[in-house]
Amino acid sequence: MDRYSRPSFLPERVTAKHYKHWLDQKAAAHLWRDRKRGNKSATKTNYKVAIHQAVVESGGRDAYTGELLDWTIISKYDNASAKANGRLYKKKFGLLPTVDHVGDGLGTADFRICSWRTNDAKNDLDINEFLAVCRAALEHMATLETRVDRELLLEFFLTFAKFECALKNTGCFIRHPEDPQRPPPAEPDWDRFAASRRDDFNLKKSEELAEACRYLSESPPNRQVIVNGNPAWETPVHDQGLSEIEFLLRMVRSVRNNLFHGGKHNIAIHESRERTEKLLRSCLAVLKECLSLAPAQERAYREAIL
């Protein structure tokens, strides 16, 4: 029986002769490297057996990513062409099967088969170190992927700020007891404004508005609260005593507070970019509809300078 028989999963164009030539080359290259590192007990036969076993166990796939490797390009990588053409040439060989040491090369021959790009990324790391790097990269990219469109974010904050300014400039602010020695803060009275538009607001006025209202009502933003002395999150519930517009404007303020005060930057609760942007667009649709229903606030909104 052939000790290094051609694995059945290899493409037909990769003949037994072709495969054995590649196997011999890889065993010789790794043997030379490991002996140079100080492994005096290594033999070419042991290396060929270990590499062949790793190929068989791979099923033709990358041991770390599960990707199907391109066995038709084995023994075709040319260092001179790679040097002359750089990354464009190397990119063509991303799925080239390569042999990766499981250990440091100083012990018993132990290998895994993986793509050239995986091997290049893993380098001399052991599997646990490599996985730690992969996890760190994924976690970091997850935080970047949740960053919303800056233009949309800016539009939302400007619209919200000008809306609050318009409310205060038209007398729609919270009536605190006045103290000449300590004047009360000027705070917009969103609830009073919402109550005044209760009979005018028609969420079915347009498809865009209907979808925005539906999303804010059915998938409202979480609200940060304090439970047992610690910040926590709760999902708002639409109280029966609140009209549609009153609830919607409270959700608009929750979105603003979550973003402005940094609550949503907690990675454990951070929402996806798609959801955050949908919340922002829904809020903008509601705010713009409110302005169209309130001429005094709309004029003050247009006159507001930020």
TIMI-271019 format. One line per 10 residues: their letters; for each residue x, y, z of C-alpha. Coordinates in steps of 0.001 Angstrom, whole numbers, plus 524288, in hexadecimal, padded with zeros to 5 digits. Layout:
<sites>
A> X/Y/Z  ...
</sites>
This chain:
<sites>
MDRYSRPSFL> 80000/80000/80000  804D1/80D7E/7FC64  808BF/814AA/808C5  805C8/821E8/802BF  7FA2B/81EB8/7FA2D  7F389/82A2E/7F398  7E7BE/82EC4/7FBBE  7DB13/82C71/7F460  7D5F5/83A53/7F6B4  7E0BC/8407C/7EE8B
PERVTAKHYK> 7DC9D/845D2/7E131  7DF40/83C97/7D5C7  7E995/84597/7D023  7F1B8/843AA/7DC7A  7F7B0/83680/7D939  7FE1D/82D12/7E2BB  80B56/83101/7DD33  8081E/83F64/7DEF1  8037C/83D3A/7ECEE  80F71/8353F/7F0E1
HWLDQKAAAH> 8187E/83F76/7EB31  811C1/849FE/7F354  81226/84159/7FF6E  820A0/83EBD/7FDBC  82376/84D41/7FC16  81BCD/85117/80832  82208/84687/81099  82F97/84AB6/80C31  82CEB/85938/80EA1  8277A/85734/81C5B
LWRDRKRGNK> 8321E/84D6E/81FBB  83CA9/85719/81BD4  8365C/861FB/823BB  8343F/859D1/82FFB  841E2/8541C/82FD2  84714/861EB/82ED4  83F02/8652C/83AE9  8456A/859ED/8424A  83CBD/84E0C/83FF3  84738/843BC/83DD3
SATKTNYKVA> 83DD1/8382A/83E8F  83545/83C45/8331A  8354B/833A1/826FE  82FCA/835BE/8197C  827EB/82931/81A39  82146/82D45/826CE  81E40/83A98/82105  81878/834D5/8149B  80FF3/82BB5/81C92  80B39/836BB/8256F
IHQAVVESGG> 80880/84024/81A4B  80165/835BE/81257  7F922/8325A/81E46  7F5D3/840D2/8200D  7F192/841AA/811C9  7E8CB/835B4/8132C  7E2C0/83AF7/81FBC  7E050/8483E/81972  7D6EC/842DD/80F66  7DC6D/84D3E/8066A
RDAYTGELLD> 7D884/85880/80F56  7DF59/86293/817C6  7E0A6/85CCB/82574  7DE0F/86A19/82BC8  7D3B7/87072/82325  7CD43/864D5/81C7F  7CF31/86B0D/80F19  7D0BC/86220/80351  7DECD/8631A/7FED8  7E331/86451/7F0BD
WTIISKYDNA> 7EBC3/85859/7EEB1  7ED5D/85B2B/7E03B  7F749/865DB/7E346  800A6/85DF9/7EBBD  80EE9/85F4D/7E7A5  80B97/86AF2/7DEFB  80F2E/87611/7E825  81ADF/87D48/7E2BA  822E8/885EF/7EBCA  8285A/88E1D/7E0A6
SAKANGRLYK> 81AC0/89126/7DB7E  81607/8942E/7E939  82136/89DBE/7EB29  81EBD/8A42E/7DE03  80FDE/8A525/7DEF9  80DF1/8A67C/7ED9E  800BF/8A526/7F416  7F914/8A350/7E768  800B1/896F7/7E466  8000E/891F8/7F25D
KKFGLLPTVD> 7F163/89424/7F2F0  7EF8A/889EE/7E83D  7F581/87FE2/7F15F  7ED2C/882F6/7FD42  7E772/87520/7FD83  7F427/86E4B/7FA42  7F593/86265/80359  800E9/86407/80CD0  80685/85C4D/81822  805BD/86250/825AB
HVGDGLGTAD> 80D0A/85DB8/831C0  8043A/85AC1/83D55  80F8D/85CC3/846C0  81CCF/86338/8461E  822D6/85905/83D1B  82BE6/853B4/8477F  823C5/847E6/84B73  81C9B/83CF0/8447A  8184D/84072/836CB  80A80/8461F/8379A
FRICSWRTND> 80451/84E23/82CD3  7F7A2/8541A/82815  7F3E9/857E7/81A43  7EEFE/865BF/81845  7EE81/87038/80DDC  7FA19/878E1/80AF6  7F2F2/884EA/80FFF  7EF33/87E0C/81CAE  7FD1D/8794B/81E8D  80262/886D2/81BB7
AKNDLDINEF> 7F920/88CDC/825C1  7FBD4/88270/83007  80A94/88310/82E10  81195/87D6B/83A05  805F2/87E7C/84337  80098/87250/8499D  7F227/86F7E/847D7  7EDCB/87631/85463  7F5C3/88266/8516E  7F081/882AE/8438C
LAVCRAALEH> 7E26A/88166/8481F  7E48B/88C49/85204  7E912/89551/8471B  7DD56/89174/83EB0  7D3D2/8941B/849D6  7DA13/8A140/84CBC  7D900/8A523/83E61  7CAB3/8A0E3/83DAB  7C70B/8A805/84A21  7CDC2/8B468/8459D
MATLETRVDR> 7C78F/8B3F4/83823  7BA4E/8B1B7/83E75  7BB9A/8BEC9/84559  7BF4A/8C564/83894  7B414/8BF27/83126  7AA2B/8C4C1/83A8C  7AE55/8D2B8/837E9  7A32D/8D93B/830D9  7A377/8E200/82509  7A924/8EEE6/829CF
ELLLEFFLTF> 7A097/8F745/82106  79458/8F081/82605  798E6/8F1EB/83414  79BBA/90059/83223  78E73/90299/82BC2  787AF/8FC26/83739  78EE3/903E0/841A7  78CD1/910DB/83A88  77E6E/90E16/83842  77C77/90A33/8466F
AKFECALKNT> 783E1/91615/84BA5  77C8E/91FA6/842DF  76F9B/9193B/8468A  7726E/91B2A/85502  7765E/92937/85259  7699E/92B60/84AF4  761AA/925D2/85634  767EA/92EF9/8601A  7670A/93AD9/85735  75879/938C8/8555C
GCFIRHPEDP> 755B0/937C2/863E6  75502/928F8/86447  75E00/9270E/86FE1  75C58/920C0/87D2A  75695/92A43/88710  75F4F/92994/892FC  75C9D/93238/89EDA  76455/93EA8/89C97  76E71/94358/8A63E  774F9/950A2/8A399
QRPPPAEPDW> 780F3/94C0B/8AAF3  781FC/93F78/8A342  77AFF/93FA8/8960B  775EE/9323A/891DB  77BC5/92B5D/885FB  77557/92D27/878BB  770D2/91F74/87559  76848/91C3B/8699B  75B3C/91637/86D19  75A86/90B0A/8636A
DRFAASRRDD> 74EDC/904BD/86A05  746D8/91138/86961  74A22/912DE/85B0E  74693/904B3/85835  7399D/90611/85F5E  7366B/9122A/85740  7385A/90A6C/84A97  7311B/8FE4D/84F42  7254F/9006A/84668  72D0B/9050A/83A95
FNLKKSEELA> 73755/8FA7A/83978  733DB/8F06B/82F0F  73DD7/8E591/82E47  737B8/8E0AA/821A6  73A41/8ED5C/81A8B  74504/8E70C/81268  74B79/8D9CD/8110B  7584F/8DF4E/81632  751D7/8E4E1/8224F  749DD/8D88B/8249A
EACRYLSESP> 7560C/8D017/823EA  75D91/8D948/82CF3  752AB/8D91F/8371B  7511F/8CA79/83620  75FA6/8C848/83843  760A1/8D14E/843FE  75487/8CB24/849FF  757B9/8BCE1/84766  76695/8BDB1/848EB  76892/8C910/85251
PNRQVIVNGN> 77621/8CD01/856F0  77A42/8C78B/8640A  77A34/8D13A/86F3D  7851A/8D1F2/87939  7805A/8D13D/88749  78646/8CEE1/894A8  78376/8C1BB/89B0B  78927/8BE77/8A855  79289/8C9CB/8A723  797CC/8C5C5/899C5
PAWETPVHDQ> 794D0/8CA09/88BC8  78C0C/8C062/884BB  78373/8BFE4/8789B  774DD/8BE64/876ED  76BEA/8BDF6/86B34  76196/8C8CE/86B9F  7534C/8C4F3/86BEC  748CB/8CD3B/86580  73FDC/8D109/870BC  73184/8D14B/86D1E
GLSEIEFLLR> 73047/8DF28/87222  73A12/8E445/86828  73601/8E844/85A8D  73DDD/8E396/84ED7  74518/8F07A/84D55  7484A/8F16C/85BCA  74E70/8E3EC/85BCF  755B3/8E65D/84F09  75BC2/8F30F/853B6  76037/8EC5A/86028
MVRSVRNNLF> 766F7/8E22F/857A2  76D65/8ED1B/84FC7  772EB/8F2A0/85C63  777A6/8E52B/8609A  77F25/8E395/853E5  78546/8F0E2/855C4  788D3/8EE2B/863F4  78EAB/8E0DF/860F2  79772/8E675/8567C  79AC3/8F38B/85C96
HGGKHNIAIH> 79D7C/8EE89/86A4B  7A52D/8E2C8/8658C  79C65/8D81C/86AD2  79CB7/8D0AA/85E1D  7AB82/8D00F/85E12  7AB12/8C4CA/867B9  7AF2A/8B9A6/85EC8  7A69B/8AFC9/865F0  79A49/8B73E/86230  79F1E/8BE37/855F0
ESRERTEKLL> 7954E/8BD3F/84AF5  798CD/8BA98/83CE7  79B99/8C571/83353  78FA4/8C1AE/82B58  78690/8C2B1/8370D  78C76/8CF69/83BEC  78B11/8D5B7/82E95  77D10/8D0E9/82D63  779FE/8D6DA/83AA5  77FFF/8E3D0/83678
RSCLAVLKEC> 77863/8E449/829B7  76BD4/8E0C1/830BC  76E03/8EB91/83AAA  770B4/8F57A/82FF4  76418/8F1CD/82904  75C49/8F3DE/83594  762D4/900E0/838C5  760BB/9062E/82B13  75267/9024B/82B5A  750C3/9091E/8387C
LSLAPAQERA> 75677/91588/832CD  74CF7/9150E/8276E  741BF/914C5/8313F  7468F/92036/83974  74868/92CE2/831A3  74DA0/934BC/83D27  757EB/92A85/84082  75B46/928B8/8322A  75E3C/93747/830AF  7665B/9375B/83D07
YREAIL> 76D51/92B1E/83844  77114/9318C/82B7A  775D5/93DB1/83288  77E13/9361A/83C41  78CAA/93806/83A52  795E9/92D86/83F40
</sites>
